[in-house]
Every structure is written in C-alpha cells, then in structure tokens.
Amino acid sequence: MIESFYKLVKPMLFRLDAETAHRLVLGMLSAWPIADPPASPTNLNTRVLGLDFRNPVGLAAGMDKDAIAPAAWQSLGFGFVELGTVTRRPQPGNLRPRVWRLLEHRALINRMGFPGKGVETVARRIEEFRGKEPKLRIGINIGPNKDTPADKVADDYAALAGRLGTLADFVVINLSSPNTPGLRAFQSPERLREIRAALDAARVPNVRYLIKLSPDIADAELGPICESIVDLGFEGIVATNTTIAREELGISTSYEGGLSGAPLRDRSRATIRTIRRHVGTRVPIIGVGGIASAADAYGHIRAGASLVELYTSLIYEGPGLVKSINAGLSALLTRDGFRSISEAVGADV
Ligand SMILES: Cc1cc2nc3c(=O)[nH]c(=O)nc-3n(C[C@H](O)[C@H](O)[C@H](O)COP(=O)(O)O)c2cc1C
C-alpha cells in the first residue's frame, strides 16, 4: 500500500526542495504504528557482531537523524537501522539549501552538517521505541558538534556513547562526513587511539563500536587505518560515507558536499574490497554506497560486506525497494549455491 502511495505522491515531492520533501515524508512516517515486520526469506537470516539479524538490509545514517520513524523502518522490512548522526548538543546544521537531487544520475549531493535535536531528545525517543520490543536491530551513529574544538572531539564521542551505548545494538563512530570541518582527519591511527581511550574511559557496558569510513582515503592510508581499527578492538567498519570526488559523476557541478547514490557504488565497493583484504574476517564490514537493487547489494556482499545499507535509492525507487532487494538477494544466493549470506561474504575477494 505504501509502495503505491509513494508512486502517487513522488512527482509532487520531486517538485519540492529535496529537504522539504524529506521532512514531509518523515513527518508522515513518524505516525506509523509498531507492527510485525514482513517475513524475511530464511536464507537471509544472519549473525553478525554476535547478533541475529532477520535480513542484512539496513537503513543508512542520515535518513532518520533524530529517531523520528523507527516503527516505519521495521514495517518496510529493514533488518536494521542506523539512526543519527546524533550530536551532543542540538545544532542547526549548514544553511539551506543543503541537499540537491541529480535526477539523471540517481544521486544526491548534501552538505547537511549534522542538523539535529541533540542526544537527550534522541535518547528518549529510542528508549520509548525500545519499550515497544522492536524486531529490528538498532545502530546509532554519533558525531561531534560543529563547534567542538579538535582536542575535545573524543570527549563528544565518549559522552554520546555514555548516553546512547546501552540503547543501541551497535554504535557507529562517524569519522567520515565531509560536512563537518576537520572530521575526516580523525581517520588516522593516532586519532583513533585517542577516541578509543576516551570511549574506554566512558566504560559503557556491552557496547559494540564500529568506525564509519570515507570512500576517499588513499589506498596507502587505508591499510594502517584498518590495522589500528582491529588492534584497538573496534568491532566493525561501516564503508562508506559519501564522496567529495566528482569523477564518477562525469559532469561538473557547483553543489558542495558529499555525493551519494548510483555514481558512488563502484567507489564504495572498491573500498569495501580493499578493507576486506586488510581485515579479512577479523571484523565485519557494513557495506553502503550506491545500492539500488538486489544485484548491487549482492555485489557489496561478495566484496566483503556482511550487512548492507542504503539511503539515496530509497528516495528514487520508493519504500518497496527493501522487500524487493531482500527477495532478489535470497534468489541470487540460491542461484549461486550459497545456503546463507555469510557464505557469500567476500566471495569475490
Ligand atoms: C542527505 C544525506 C544525509 C546524510 N547524513 C549522514 C549522517 O548524518 N551521518 C552519516 O554517517 N552518513 C550520512 N549520510 C551518508 C549515508 O549514510 C551513506 O553513507 C551514503 O549516502 C551512501 O549511501 P547511499 O548511496 O545508499 O545513499 C547522508 C547521506 C545523505 C544523502
């Protein structure tokens, strides 16, 4: 039903500014009642990070920064969501407009800059949702406030983890948004050590920390970063965030920010493959970037992703995409003789 409704309203939404359309849709989805998720094919049930997932398809960070519509994501068939990025204090983000559609490229460019209500509001919403016994896994993505000085960024992560860690199945340390000045510089062994020390000092019980990386890291730097992620005891890697490169777009554009959607797919997949070569099976990868079909999701999985996420394709294809990716993924596994997702992870590496 929601699928046909989206088809009906999409032309109207696409006449609005991208962020206005997004807010409208989220507003509608916020009223969604909690309900059982659609059934997932059994060969999609998977165990990652020591947790059972109904299926490996998740919602990427940024779509629901303030945890407005978690029940809707469950009903659409996602196996998990990554809420956030959540910051310690509320902040407005960059000036609007700050999201643009590139229709022919099935892409978006955004320079949102983590607008959000801040940790307290989001924590209360997630607590309320947890009380409804959700049947999808909940990841929470955290990031520093724009005005946090570089030497206090680790403290922001620790404070955020302290408040949100026990509410999340896993916490994603976002080091890769291109829209918070200086953030990507934290993708280095020294800075990772600093963040780890601050997180350890926060002593959050039973928490799994993952690091979200950019697709714009030079291959020579990616190796040492991966090694320190594993050595420091982080539990996984989310790859990738948006790119500041424009090569794959093939046109010049004056829009500033991170590019997502179809033109990002191969760059993300190459990054996933390189990370997999470095980390092997020591930590799982959540693959994200340009997934718009079951074949795309399968390609990321074969490149080394144990779970996948999407954002931009949901805008273009609509909410029916989640179920169709899951159905297609199940069929692709069967076609290739894999009994489960985990058997296909990294098959191409
Ligand atoms: C409008 C927009 C806002 C985003 N906000 C965040 C964010 O707050 N935190 C984050 O880690 N990633 C954010 N992302 C990146 C996505 O989580 C994802 O890594 C990226 O878009 C690639 O996936 P996709 O091609 O399926 O969209 C955002 C992406 C878009 C398009």
The ligand as an ORCA input file, in Angstrom:
! r2SCAN-3c Opt
* xyz 0 1
  C      21.046     13.727      2.788
  C      22.030     12.777      3.388
  C      22.387     12.903      4.726
  C      23.316     12.038      5.295
  N      23.625     12.161      6.613
  C      24.506     11.299      7.179
  C      24.792     11.381      8.552
  O      24.244     12.197      9.298
  N      25.723     10.526      9.057
  C      26.345      9.575      8.292
  O      27.182      8.827      8.797
  N      26.047      9.462      6.979
  C      25.155     10.287      6.416
  N      24.856     10.163      5.086
  C      25.571      9.135      4.288
  C      24.786      7.826      4.170
  O      24.638      7.209      5.421
  C      25.522      6.854      3.208
  O      26.781      6.538      3.784
  C      25.753      7.436      1.833
  O      24.661      8.235      1.424
  C      25.944      6.348      0.780
  O      24.800      5.520      0.673
  P      23.685      5.711     -0.483
  O      24.418      5.817     -1.790
  O      22.832      4.478     -0.377
  O      22.941      6.943     -0.162
  C      23.914     11.014      4.497
  C      23.537     10.883      3.159
  C      22.619     11.738      2.600
  C      22.235     11.557      1.149
*
